[in-house]
Amino acid sequence: MKYLLLLIFFPFVSYTQTKDSLKTAEELNFNDDLGLEELMNVKLTVASQKELTIEQTPAIVSVLTKDDIERSASKDLTDVLRLIPGFEFTGDVNSEIGIGVRGLTATEGKVLVMIDGLQMNENLYGTTSWIGRFDINQIEKIEIIRGPGYAAYNGFASLGVINIITKKAKDIQGIEAHTTYSRLGNSLGRKQLSVTAGWQKNNWGIKGSLYTGELYRSEGIFTDLDSSQVVMNKDKNNYVKPFQAYLVGNYKNLEIKYLHENYNTTTPFHLDLPLLKPGMSSFQTRQIDASYKWVVSSKLTLIPRVNFIYNRPYLSNQYNDSNNIDPGYFVFDHDNYRFTSGLTGQYKLREHIQLNAGLGYFHDKAEKHLESYSPINSGDSILGQYHDINDYLEIFFQKPSYTASLGMRHEYHSVFGNVYLPRLAFTKQFDKMNIKVAYSHAFRAPLGENLVANSTLKPEITKVAEIQLGYRLTNNLNVSINVFDNQISNVIVYDVINGEDNYFNFSKLGTRGVESELLYRFNSLTFGCNYSYYIKTSNDVIKYAGDDKNNLLGFSPHKFTGSIKHAITNNLDISSSFILLGKRCAYTYENSNDEPVQSEIKQTLICNATLNYKNIGNKGISAQFGIFDIINSGYVYVQAYNGDKAPFRATGRELSLKLSYVFSTK
């Protein structure tokens, strides 16, 4: 009953626009707090090539500006994303963290994560590393699709899209630096350094950023299923050392990006096995991307693009002289090369009708580096390679009061043949009300490691239906509610069947639910809250099943979040946020037969607060003091599958100080 009351009294956010005052993101100053009307008028492209306001965008979307991130009182991108309806994080192998959406685990390639359009999922399994990986100081805004991406996206977008948009050269016009230091109860929490510089002059622009640091991703004593224990923030046994260098150059409509990343981690266990000393893993990414916006005429725009990604995830080449028998060591050294080329186009057929189309190709090659497994053997071995040809066509009808979209994506995969994926969406704007209806199919082909393990796998097909109703109660208050239905067939899961460890297809998995939002902005006060609920509709994957027949392992059916920011003076403000998670099912111990047993993780309340003092002495210096997980909630990351590992704690209460310096000639 109490959750029903929350749903009634705290609905969620729907974004409404004033049709005669549309602004592009470039026309808005994100260095200032946006009013509600300005925020509603920001134009997005995450769910379409065509720039549309949030209401017109044919998808269930969330937009977080710099001000929203500050209001969230967050130290990490995971804290920010937890405030999004339906988003949650779960435990995975080697102390890694995965993402879940609307009650479904999406760790392996079901959510597309991008930085400025650059894919951040690795291409062997489709996973994304999270804790401490992304620098929130460099973010201009985040565009999020809750549900499948539109027809232009690849198979990683079946349950969601997260596009992190960083500050452009013209937004910086100088240099800014941020340094953070925090403490846990008895150890370092994190120390981080972020530096970004950028200049834009006439047609030329260049931006470079550097991000590095060290942090723990867990604290306290971890008790495994067999009652063995490990102190998680001791001797750097659950440590993260991110390093990311990012360079962007542009001349007129030509843009070139280069991303260089090493994300290094340690863990006290490998899969379900304890290690005699912390095991080290490295996630390496090298990516270069070039695109050119060619305005052929007033009606036609073409954008050719080429991209190359090198991934070397989960790298651990520790070995000893005893043929790796010692369980204190583990090895994995596979990599992937993906070359992508594509051409997208927009053609204005008539005043209110636009065609969006694209043609793309990518080639994947995965390799095993044998010398990492033995000092004697040398040489590389190709694990597999395949290619994919894809195209899509989308027709947009847009008038001031409605938008309609009809699209089809076609893929030819060299292993799986042809697949056709429809997408329909409609939005209607009334004076104060907004309605959205969308239905989409998505296709996720098995990746290199999946196919090496089982060459007979079939691709996943995801079908999602959504309806959203939004209403502007006043000029400062928006509410919305949406319902969704997710259904996945041929679900790709790593499991043990008849004594065989492998990837297998399972026939179906699905959830259904509701999300509601509220956003209030007036003068110096901004408040947002949301409630999300899901129920399992189908599940043939036994290792995903929770003891509660209505829910899946590791996910609470209920989540309620809120954030508030109050400007005390022009330079001083306070922000706070909370996340209330309902009960979750998790494997927590073994019975007398050494079989894992589920129990219930109680409700968890996480509260954060930050005090921000900007432009100290008008010298471009700012300071932020933060207290995260104020009540030391004991929040744990739960594996969303039976992986023979107990939940492990997050960092708990953390005290943080961040100093910033900004010099700009703007």
MIPAPA-481804 format. One record per residue (C-alpha): residue in one letter; x, y, z. Coordinates in steps of 0.1 Angstrom, whole numbers, plus 2048, in hexadecimal, padded with zeros to 3 digits. Each point is the difference from the previous one (the first is absolute). Last residue first. Example, Ala and Ser with C-alpha at 12.3 -4.5 7.8 and 13.67 -1.06 7.14 Angstrom:
S8897F5847;A7F27DE807;
end
This chain:
K95794D719;T825803809;S7FD7E4819;F8147F581F;V7EF7E7816;Y80E7F1820;S7F07E5814;L8057F1823;K7ED7E180B;L7FE7F3824;S7EF7DF809;L7F47ED81E;E7F47DD7F8;R7E67EA812;G7FD7DE7F0;T8187F57E4;A7E97E77F1;R7FC7DE810;F8037DE7F0;P7E47E87F8;A8097DB803;K8107ED7E3;D7F67DF7F0;G7F58127E0;N7DB7FA803;Y7F581E7EC;A7F9825806;Q81F801817;V7F881781D;Y814820807;V7FA809825;Y7F481F812;G80A800824;S7ED821806;N81C81480F;I7E781B80B;I81281B7EB;D8057EB7E1;F81581C7F2;I80B81F813;G80D81B7E9;F814820803;Q8048137DF;A81881C7FA;S80381A7E4;I81C8157F2;G7FA8177E2;K81081D812;N7E181480A;G80A7FC824;I7F37DD800;N7EE7FA7DF;K7E87E580C;Y7FA7F2823;N7ED7DF7FE;L7F37EC81D;T7F87DC7F8;A7E87E680D;N7F97DB7FB;C7E67E880E;I7FD7DA7F8;L7E27ED80E;T7FF7DA7FD;Q7E37E9805;K80B7DD80C;I8147E77EB;E7EB7E0801;S8107DE800;Q80A7E77E5;V8147E0806;P81F7F47EE;E8057DA802;D81D7F3814;N7EB7E280C;S7FF80E824;N7F18217F2;E81481C7EF;Y7FC825807;T7F48227F1;Y7F07FA7DF;A7EB81F7FA;C7DC80C7FE;R7F9825804;K7EA815817;G7F88237F6;L81981B7F7;L7FE82480D;I8188177EF;F80782380F;S80E8207F4;S80E82180E;S80D8217F3;I80B81F812;D8098217F0;L81881D804;N80C8187E6;N7E18147F6;T7F37FA824;I7ED7E3811;A7F87EF7DF;H7EC7E1809;K8037DF7ED;I7EA7E2805;S8027DB7F5;G7E87E3803;T7FE7DB7FB;F7E67E4804;K8077DD7F4;H7E87E2802;P8037DE7EF;S8227FC810;F81A7EF7EA;G81A7E6808;L7EE7E17F5;L7E08057EC;N7DE80880D;N7DC7F4802;K8087DC80C;D81280E81E;D81C7E6805;G8128117E4;A8067F07DE;Y81E80B7EA;K8127DF803;I7E17EE7F3;V7FF8137E0;D7DD7F97F1;N7F282080D;S7DF8127F8;T7EA81D80C;K81780C81D;I7F281F811;Y80E823800;Y7FC820814;S8108227FD;Y7FB820815;N80F8227F9;C80B820811;G80C8227F5;F804821813;T8108217F6;L80081F816;S8118217FA;N7E580E7E9;F7E67E57FA;R8067DE7F1;Y7EB7E1807;L8047DF7EF;L7EA7E1806;E8047DD7F1;S7ED7DF7FD;E80B7DE7F3;V7EA7E27FB;G8067DB7FA;R8047E17EB;T81C7E77FE;G80C7E57E9;L8167E27F9;K7FB7E67E5;S80E7E17EE;F8227FB80F;N81F7FF7EA;F8207F280F;Y82380C808;N8167E580F;D80A7EC81F;E7F67DC7F9;G7F67E981D;N7DE7F87F2;I7F98267FD;V81781A810;D7F78247F7;Y80B81E7EC;V7E18107F2;I7F480C7DE;V7DA805800;N7F07F17E1;S7E2817805;I7FE820814;Q7E081180A;N7FD823810;D7DE810808;F7FF82580B;V7E9818812;N806826803;I7F781B819;S8078247FE;V802820815;N80B8237FA;L80181E818;N80D8237FB;N7E780E7E7;T7E57ED812;L7F17DD7FD;R8127F87E0;Y7F47DD7F7;G8117E17F2;L7F27DE7F4;Q8187E67F4;I7F97DF7ED;E81B7E57F9;A8037DF7ED;V8217EE7FE;K80A7E17EC;T8237F2803;I80F7E67E9;E81F7EE80B;P8167F07E6;K8037DA7FD;L81D7EC80E;T80E7E27ED;S82480B801;N8027FB826;A81E80B814;V8128117E4;L7DF80F7F5;N7F9810822;E82480D803;G7FE8117DE;L7DD80F804;P7DE7F17FD;A7E88167EB;R7E9818812;F7E180A7EC;A7E681A80B;H7DB8047F9;S7EC81F809;Y7DE80D809;A7FA82480C;V7E381680D;K80682280E;I7E581880E;N80682480C;M7E8817813;K800825808;D7F480F7DF;F8007E07ED;Q81F7EE7F3;K7FE7DF7EE;T81C7E77FB;F8007E17EA;A8197E47FC;L8047E17EA;R8207EB7FD;P8057E17EA;L81E7E9801;Y8087E97E2;V81A7E5803;N8167F07E5;G81C7E6804;F80C7F2821;V8267FB7FA;S80881B7E7;H7E781780F;Y7E88137E9;E7EE81A813;H7E08147F7;R7F281C815;M7DC80D7F9;G7F082180B;L7DF812803;S800820815;A7E4817808;T803822811;Y7E481680C;S7F482380A;P8188177ED;K8017E87E2;Q8197E47F9;F7FE7E17EB;F8207EC800;I8077E27EA;E81C7E980A;L8167EA7EA;Y81B7E980D;D81E7ED7F3;N8187E680D;I81C7EA7F3;D8117EB81B;H8227EE800;Y80F7E2811;Q8207F5810;G80B7E5818;L8187F581B;I81E8097EB;S81F7F2811;D81F814808;G8257F6803;S8157F381D;N8017E2816;I81B7FC81A;P7F781C819;S7DD7F1801;Y7DD80F800;S80B8247F6;E8137F27E3;L7E07F27F1;H7F08227F8;K7DD7F77F7;E7F08147E4;A7DE80E7F6;K7F88107DE;D7E28157F9;H7F68117DF;F7E781C7FE;Y7E980E7E5;G7E781B7FF;L7E48107EB;G7EA81B80E;A7DF8117FB;N7EB81C80E;L7E480D7EA;Q7EE82180A;I7DC80B7FD;H7F182080D;E80D8197E6;R8047E57E6;L8197E57F8;K81B80E816;Y81C7E77FC;Q8167F581C;G81E7E97FA;T8167E7811;L81F7F07F1;G8147E5812;S8217F0806;T8097EA81E;F8217ED808;R7FF7EA81E;Y81F7F080F;N7FC7E981E;D8177F381B;H8057E1816;D8197FD81C;F7F27EE81F;V8157F181B;F7FC7F8825;Y8187FF81D;G7FC7F9825;P7F17DF7F7;D8237F27FB;I7FE7E77E3;N80B81A7E8;N8197EA7EE;S8177FF81F;D81781D7F5;N7E781B807;Y7E58127ED;Q7EF822800;N7F380A7DE;S7E081080A;L7EC8147E6;Y7DB802808;P7FB8147E1;R8188077E2;N7EC8157E9;Y80C8117E0;I7E68167EF;F8028107DE;N7E68197F2;V7F780F7DE;R7E48197FA;P7EE80F7E2;I7E4819809;L7E980C7E5;T7E881D801;L7E48067E6;K7E581A7FF;S812821801;S81B7F17EB;V81E7E8803;V807809824;W81D7E8806;K8057F8825;Y8227EE802;S8097E4818;A8207F180D;D8047E881D;I81E7F1812;Q7FE7E881D;R8197EE816;T7F17ED81E;Q8117EC81B;F7EF7EF81C;S8197F2819;S7FC7E581A;M8157F981F;G7FC7E4819;P804808825;K8147E5812;L7F87DC809;L7E18037EA;P7DD7F480A;L7ED7ED7E4;D7DC8097F4;L80B8157E2;H82280B80B;F80380C823;P81181C814;T7FC8187E3;T81681B7F1;T7F78197E5;N8108147E3;Y7EE8157E7;N81880B7E5;E7F18187E6;H80B8127E1;L7E58127ED;Y8068137DF;K7E68167EF;I8008117DE;E7E58197F5;L7FB80F7DE;N7E381A7FC;K81681F803;Y8217F380E;N7FD7EA81F;G8187F0818;V7F77E981D;L8197F0818;Y7F87E881D;A8187F1819;Q7F27E881A;F8107EF81D;P7ED7EE81B;K8107EE81E;V7E77EA812;Y8067EC820;N7F17E2810;N81F7F080F;K812821806;D8107F2820;K7DF803812;N7DF80E7F5;M7ED7DF7FA;V8097EE821;V7FB7DC7F5;Q7EB7E5811;S7F87DB7FC;S7DC7F880A;D7FB7E77E3;L7E98187EE;D81A81C803;T80281A81C;F80F8217F4;I80D81581D;G8008267FC;E8038167E2;S7FB7FE7DA;R8098127E0;Y82180E80D;L80F81D7ED;E81E80C7EC;G80381C7E7;T80280C7DC;Y7EE8167E7;L8108147E4;S7ED8167E8;G8088117DE;K7EC8177EB;I8088107DF;G7ED8187E9;W8048117DF;N7E68117EB;N802822812;K8137FA81F;Q7F67E4819;W8167F781D;G8007E4819;A8107F381F;T7F57E5818;V8117F3820;S7F27E6818;L8127F281E;Q7F27E5817;K8067F3823;R7E77E780E;G7F47F0820;L8217FD813;S7FD7EB81F;N7F17FC822;G7DB80B7FD;L80380C7DD;R81381F7F6;S7FE8177E2;Y8178157EA;T7F58117E0;T8138167E7;H7F08157E5;A8118147E4;E7F38187E6;I8108107E3;G7F881A7E6;Q7E58067E6;I7EB7E5812;D7DE7FF7EF;K80F8087DE;A8177E1803;K7E27EA807;K7F67F2822;T7F87DC801;I7E07EE7F5;I7FA7DF811;N7E87EB7EA;I7EE7E5814;V7E97E97EB;G7E87E680D;L7F27DD7FF;S8097F47DC;A81B81A7FA;F81E7E87FE;G7F17F37E0;N80B81D7EA;Y7EF8227FF;A7F28137E2;A7DD7F1804;Y7F8812821;G80E7F5821;P7ED7E7814;G7F2808823;R80881C818;I8138177E8;I819816812;E8118217F6;I81B80B818;K80B824802;E820815800;I8157E6811;Q825806807;N7FD801826;I7ED7DF800;D8207ED7F6;F7F67DD7F6;R8127E080C;G7FC804825;I7E97E2804;W7F27F77DD;S80F7E77E9;T7EA7F97E1;T7F97DD7F3;G7FA7F67DC;Y8117DE803;L81D8037E8;N7F78227F1;E80681781E;N7E4818807;M80C8257FF;Q7F38087DD;L80A8247F5;G7E18167FA;D80D81C816;I8087E681B;M7E97E27FA;V7F07E4814;L7E87E87EE;V7EC7EB818;K7F97DB7F9;G8257F67FA;E8087E881D;T7F7812820;A7DB8067F7;T7F07ED81D;L7DB8067FE;G7EA81081B;R7F98207ED;V8248057F5;G81F7EF810;I82480B7FF;G81F7EC809;I81B80481A;E8217ED801;S80B7EF820;N8117E47EB;V7DF7F47F1;D7E1816803;G7ED81381A;T7E28157F8;F7F78247F7;E7DD8107FD;F7ED8147E7;G7DA7FE7FF;P7FA826805;I8208147FE;L80E809822;R8177E27FF;L8108107E1;V80F81D815;D80E7E981B;T8107E97E5;L81081F7F0;D814805820;K80281981D;S7DB80A7FF;A7EC81B811;S7E47FD7E5;R7FD8267FE;E8238027F1;I7F67E77E6;D7E08137F9;D8148207FC;K8187F07E8;T7E17F67EC;L7EE7DF802;V7E77F67E5;S7E97E3803;V7EE7EF7E3;I7E27EA7F9;A8028007DA;P7F28147E2;T810821809;Q7E581B7FE;E7FD805825;I826801805;T8048197E4;L80A7F37DE;E8208027EA;K7FC7E77E4;Q8197E3800;S7E97EF819;A8007F1823;V82081080D;T7FB81F7EB;L7F481981A;K7F3824801;V7FF813821;N7DD80F803;M7F57EE81F;L81F80C812;E7FA8247F7;E7DC7FE80D;L80B7F1821;G81A81A806;L8247F77F9;D81A80681B;D81D8127F0;N8207F17F2;F7E97EC7E8;N7FB8207EB;L7E67F87E6;E8048097DB;E8167E27F9;A7E67E880E;T7E880D7E6;K7E381780A;L7DB7FE7FA;S7EC81E80B;D7E08007EC;K7F57DD80A;T802804825;Q80C7DD80A;T7F77E4817;Y8167E6811;S7F07E5814;V80F7F9822;F7F37E981A;P7E37FA818;F805805825;F7DE7FF812;I7EF7E37EE;L81F7EB7FA;L80C805824;L7DE7F780C;L8017DF7EC;Y8237FA810;K7F1804822;M7E47E77F8;
end
